[in-house]
């Protein structure tokens, strides 16, 4: 038989309130940690990017990383918009640190479709405001800058639709989970932003 202390209703209420506050603090801490980790990782990946541009081979963002920076993605006109370092390989672990390049697709700027995926609540949260006609820029490790213009924005069910890797010219496709405010992560809907190389 379980023994319960003889507490007054007021004591139970206080205990419930303390438990709720602790649970709330844990939830807020976990949510904040996701954003802190995403920001810190981008700084470390940026440092690895600069080392690779300076000639270092396989500059890892952190000692145990099994990925490396592949490109820098900039949103907006010029080079002053939001920038994100794109990692090679689209594993779930890599997605926690930044947008990732799907290795089944071409390198950004090559002929064909280059697919980059990101989380809707961190790096690709800004996709909710992207419009047709917006400009994106990709810088390669070799220093090549390629401009793209958004030509299509669609919402697809990932169980019934696949992103085509074929394109007659350089194409960039950005993908993230949808809707942005969903409580359950990783449902079947995806927001797909397609951008073709600007002339």
C-alpha positions in Angstrom: 0.0 0.0 0.0 1.4 3.4 -1.0 1.6 5.9 1.8 0.5 9.5 1.0 1.3 12.2 3.5 -1.7 13.9 5.0 -1.5 17.2 3.2 -4.0 20.0 3.0 -5.5 21.0 -0.3 -3.4 24.2 -0.2 -0.2 22.2 0.1 -1.2 20.0 -2.9 -1.9 23.1 -4.9 1.5 24.6 -4.0 3.2 21.3 -5.0 1.3 21.2 -8.3 2.3 24.8 -9.0 6.0 24.1 -8.3 5.9 21.0 -10.5 4.3 23.0 -13.3 7.0 25.7 -13.0 9.8 23.2 -13.1 8.2 21.5 -16.2 7.8 24.9 -17.8 11.4 25.8 -17.1 12.6 22.5 -18.6 10.6 23.1 -21.8 11.8 26.7 -22.2 15.4 25.6 -21.6 15.1 22.8 -24.3 13.6 25.2 -26.8 16.2 27.9 -26.2 19.0 25.2 -26.5 17.9 24.4 -30.0 18.4 28.0 -31.1 21.6 28.4 -29.2 23.0 25.2 -30.7 21.9 26.3 -34.2 23.6 29.8 -33.9 26.8 28.5 -32.3 27.1 25.8 -35.0 26.8 28.3 -37.7 29.7 30.3 -36.2 31.9 27.1 -36.0 30.9 26.1 -39.5 31.8 29.6 -40.8 35.2 29.3 -39.2 35.7 25.9 -40.9 34.6 27.6 -44.2 37.2 30.3 -43.9 39.9 27.7 -43.2 38.9 25.6 -46.3 39.0 28.8 -48.4 42.5 29.5 -47.1 43.6 26.0 -48.3 43.1 23.7 -45.4 41.8 20.3 -46.5 38.7 18.9 -44.8 38.5 21.6 -42.2 35.9 20.2 -39.7 33.7 22.6 -37.8 34.3 20.6 -34.6 36.7 17.6 -33.9 34.0 14.9 -34.1 32.2 16.3 -37.2 31.6 13.9 -40.1 30.6 16.8 -42.4 32.1 20.0 -43.7 30.8 23.3 -45.1 29.8 23.0 -48.8 28.4 26.5 -49.6 27.2 29.8 -48.2 23.5 30.6 -48.9 22.5 34.3 -48.7 18.9 35.5 -48.8 18.1 38.8 -50.4 19.7 41.4 -52.7 23.5 41.9 -52.5 25.4 40.2 -49.7 23.8 41.8 -46.7 20.8 39.5 -46.2 20.7 36.5 -43.8 23.5 34.1 -44.5 23.7 30.4 -43.6 26.5 27.9 -44.0 25.3 24.8 -45.9 26.7 21.5 -44.7 27.5 18.5 -46.8 25.1 15.5 -46.2 21.5 15.7 -45.2 21.4 13.6 -42.1 19.1 14.5 -39.2 22.1 15.2 -37.0 23.5 17.7 -39.6 20.2 19.4 -39.9 20.4 20.5 -36.2 23.5 22.5 -37.1 22.5 24.2 -40.3 20.9 23.7 -43.8 22.2 20.6 -45.5 22.8 19.6 -49.1 21.2 16.4 -50.3 24.1 14.4 -51.7 21.8 12.8 -54.4 21.5 16.3 -56.0 24.1 18.4 -57.8 26.4 20.8 -56.1 24.8 24.3 -56.1 25.5 26.1 -59.3 26.0 23.0 -61.5 23.5 22.0 -64.2 20.6 20.2 -62.5 18.7 20.6 -59.3 20.6 21.2 -56.0 18.4 20.4 -53.0 19.1 22.1 -49.6 17.0 21.2 -46.6 16.6 23.0 -43.3 14.5 23.1 -40.1 11.4 25.3 -40.1 12.0 26.5 -36.6 15.7 27.5 -36.9 17.6 28.3 -40.1 14.7 28.0 -42.6 12.1 29.8 -40.5 12.6 32.7 -42.8 11.1 30.7 -45.7 7.7 31.7 -44.4 8.4 35.2 -45.8 10.0 34.2 -49.2 8.1 35.4 -52.3 8.3 34.6 -56.0 10.9 37.0 -57.5 13.1 37.0 -54.4 16.9 36.6 -54.9 19.1 34.0 -53.4 22.9 33.8 -53.7 25.2 30.8 -53.3 28.9 31.0 -52.8 31.0 27.9 -53.5 34.2 26.9 -51.7 36.0 27.9 -54.9 34.7 31.5 -54.4 32.1 31.2 -57.3 29.0 33.4 -56.6 25.7 32.3 -58.3 22.5 34.2 -58.1 19.1 32.5 -58.2 15.6 33.9 -58.4 12.6 32.3 -56.7 10.3 31.0 -59.4 7.9 28.7 -57.5 6.7 28.0 -53.9 4.6 24.9 -53.3 3.4 22.8 -50.4 3.6 19.1 -51.0 2.9 15.8 -49.2 6.3 14.1 -49.0 4.5 10.7 -49.0 3.1 11.3 -52.5 5.6 13.7 -54.1 9.4 13.7 -54.8 11.7 16.5 -55.8 13.0 16.1 -59.3 16.7 16.2 -59.6 16.6 17.1 -63.3 16.8 20.7 -64.6 18.1 22.1 -67.8 20.2 24.7 -66.0 21.4 25.4 -62.5 18.4 25.2 -60.1 18.2 25.5 -56.3 15.4 23.9 -54.3 15.0 24.7 -50.6 12.8 22.3 -48.5 11.5 22.5 -45.0 8.7 21.0 -42.9 5.3 22.7 -43.0 3.3 24.3 -41.4 5.7 26.5 -39.6 3.6 26.6 -36.4 2.9 22.9 -36.1 3.2 21.4 -32.6 4.2 18.0 -33.9 7.6 18.0 -35.7 8.3 16.4 -39.0 4.8 15.8 -40.5 4.4 14.8 -44.1 3.9 18.3 -45.5 6.9 20.2 -47.0 7.3 23.8 -48.2 9.3 23.7 -51.4 11.0 26.8 -52.7 12.3 26.6 -56.3 14.8 29.1 -57.6 16.4 29.2 -61.0 19.7 30.8 -61.9 19.4 34.5 -62.6 20.7 35.6 -66.0 
